[in-house]
Amino acid sequence: MNIVVWNENRHEKLNPRVAEIYPKGIHGAIADFLSYAGHTVTTATLDEPDHGLTDQVLKEADVLIWWGHLAHDEVKQEIVDKVHQRVLDGMGLIVLHSGHFSKIFKQLMGTGCDLKWREVGERERLWVIDPTHPIVSGLDSYFELEQEEMYGEHFDVPVPDELIFVSWFEGGEVFRSGVTYRRGNGKIFYFRPGHETYPTYHNENIQKVIKNAVNWVVSSKGPQHQYGQAEPLENIVKKESLS
């Protein structure tokens, strides 16, 4: 399938620690393991024309992966609207970590998408809530990340279609770290881990989740629904008015 990995690519330019962990950028690290899995993967970043998300790129994308943090406000609304329409038309969307506050995720959710957070490098344990779901294929009942940023409830999103992961943090908080939604013909997966100063996307379990999620969010190529005024499929016998 054709996958586009979108990233602001700002932390990598401003923070030597991030550049050390992800010399190709967060987008490059994700693209590498997805390419190795056999997909056709391209990357796009904020400072490219149209943020790298031209009409042609979006038209050909089966799945878009989104990572943003510092510059949500710099994403042009016209690009957000085009991504939104492509999701409704059937493009899969995976939103990672601080992408919860991106314009596209907020627009699709219709809520503030806010939460509690703390960055002290605490341990995170991700529990699998639905062991039958394809996104958790190949995982144990839980896995741990030695250091991550804490996100805590309440997470201001709509009730998810499916709850896949719940995280527990060393400081005591819990969080709905893996949730799915359907919008129009498109499927959405939000996955919480991925703070830029930790090597989260090099973790084997994290990579497995994202590879599984790509396969889940891709469109089943079902029929496109038609809206608005419709012609009848059968002949309608005109009836006398009862008035």
N, C-alpha and C positions, 0 to 999 in steps of 0.2 A: 504494500500500500504506500501511498505518498503521505509522508508526515512532515509537518513544518514545526520546528522548535523555535519559539519566540522568547526572547530575553531582552531586558533593558540593556544589558552589558555595560552598566555604569559602575557597579561595585568592583568589577574586575579591573577597571581603569583607575579607580580612586583608592583602592585598598590593596596593598601589596600582599597581605595574607590571603585574600580571595584569589588574586592572580597566581599565587603559589599553589593553592589547592586546585584551581581550575585554569591551567595555562591556556586552554582553548576557550575559556568562558564556560559558564554553567550550560549554555546552549550547546557548546561543542562537546562537553562531557556526555550530555544526554544523547546527542546525535550519534556519538561514537558507539554506544552500546546498542542503540536501536538499529544502526547500520549493520553492526555485527550480527544482529538477529535476522538480517535479510531484508529490511525495509529500505525504501528509497527515502532518504531524509535530507531536507534542506534546513537552513537556519535563517532567521530574520531577527533584526535588532532595531531598537528604537530610533537610532540616528540615521538609518537608511531612508531613502525616499519612500514615502508612504509607509514608514516603519518596516519596510521589507515585505509588506502585505499588500502587494498589488492585486488588481482584479484577477489577473492570470494565476498568480500564486494561490489565492483563495479558491479560485474555481477548480484548480487541480488537487487541492489538499483534501485528503480523506480524513485526516486528524490534525488538529492544531494543539500544541502544548504551550502553555503560557506561564512564564515566570516574570514577575515584576515586583518592585518594592519602592525605590527612591523616587520614581518619576511617573507615577500613575497619572498625574494631572497633565503631563506632556503628551499623552496619547490623544491623537486627534479624534474628535467625536465621529467624524465621517468614516474613519477606519473602524471604530467600534461598531457603528451601525452596519457596516458591511460584514464584519465578523458575525454579528448577531444574526443577520439574515442567513448567512451560510450555515449557522448552527440550526436555525429553524428549517432549513432546506435539507439537513441531514449530515453536515460535517460534524465529526466527533470533536469534543473539546475536553482537554485535561488541564485543570488549573492547579498550579503547584504553590504551596507555602503562602508567601505574602501576596500572591495573586488573588487572595480572597478579597483584597481591597481594590482590585483593578476595576476600571470602568466597565469592562465587558462582563465580569462576574456579577457586579452589582446590578447591571442592567438586566441580566438574565434571571437573577434572584428576586429583584424588586424589593430588597431590604437593605439595611445599612451594612450588613456583613461584618460588624465589629466584634471584638473579642477582648479578653485579657491577655497580656503577654509579659514575659520576663526573659531576659537574656543573661544567664549566668552559667551556661554550659552544663545543665543538669541531665541526668539519665532519663530516657523516655522508653516506656514499654508500650508497644502497640499490640493490642489484643484483636484477634480476628473475631468479628461478631457473627458473620455469616460464612461458615466453612464450606457452603455449597456454591458460593459465588465464583465465577470464572476469574475475577480479579485476584483472588487469594490462592489460585492454583499453585501447588508446589511449596506452600508455606506451612510452618508449624502453627500451633494455636496462638503463639505470640512470637514477637522478636523484639530485640532491644537495640537502641542507639545509645552509645556511651555518652555523647554530648549533643544536645540540641537546644534550640530556643523553645521556651514554654509558650504554648497557646492554651488558654483556659476558657471554660464555659463561664458565662453564656455566650454561645456563638450565634449571632443574630442572622440566621438564615432560615428559609422555610423548612418545614419538616421534610427531611429527605425522602426520596422514593425508596432508597435502600441505605441502610447503615452498614458499612463494611468494616471499619476500624474504630475502636475507641482507644485513646492514648491515656496512660497514667504517667505523671511526671514525678520526679524525685521530691519536688516541693509539695506534692499532695494534690495538685489539680488534675482534672480529667478533661478530655476534649474529644469531640466527634471528628476524628482525623481522616476518615475516608467516607465520603458520601456521594451518592449518585442522584442525578436528576434527568428528566426528559423534558425537552422544550421543542415543540413542533415535531419534526422528524429526527431531531438530533439528540444525542446522549452526552451527558456531562459527568465527569468524575473530578471531584475536588480531593486532593491528597495533601495533607498538612506538612510533612517533613521537608526540610530543604533550606535551612538557614545558610546564608552564603559563607560564613566563616568556619563551617564544619564540613567535613568531607562526605556529606550525606549521600550525594549522588554517585559515590564510588562504592557504596554499600551494596552487597549482592542481593539482599532482600528488597531494598528500595528499587533497584533495577528490575527485579523480577515483578514487582507490583506494577511499575510503569509499563513494562513490556506486556503484561497481562491486560492492563487497562487499555492500551492502544488497540488490542484485539477486541475488547468489549465495546468501546465507544464507536468503532467504525460502523458506518451505516449498513443496514441489512439490505439496502437497495429496494425497499418496499415502495409502494405507490406514493406519488406525491399527491397530497390532498388538494382539492380544488375548493376555493371559497367564493363567496359572493352569489349573485343571482345565477340560478341554474335552470337549464332547459329540462323538461320532464323526460324520463327514460321510456315511459309508456304513454299511450294515448290517454288523454284525460277527457272523460265525458262531461260536457258542460252541464251543470245542474241549474235548475230554476232557483232564483233567489228566494230565500224564505222570508224576506222582509216585505 
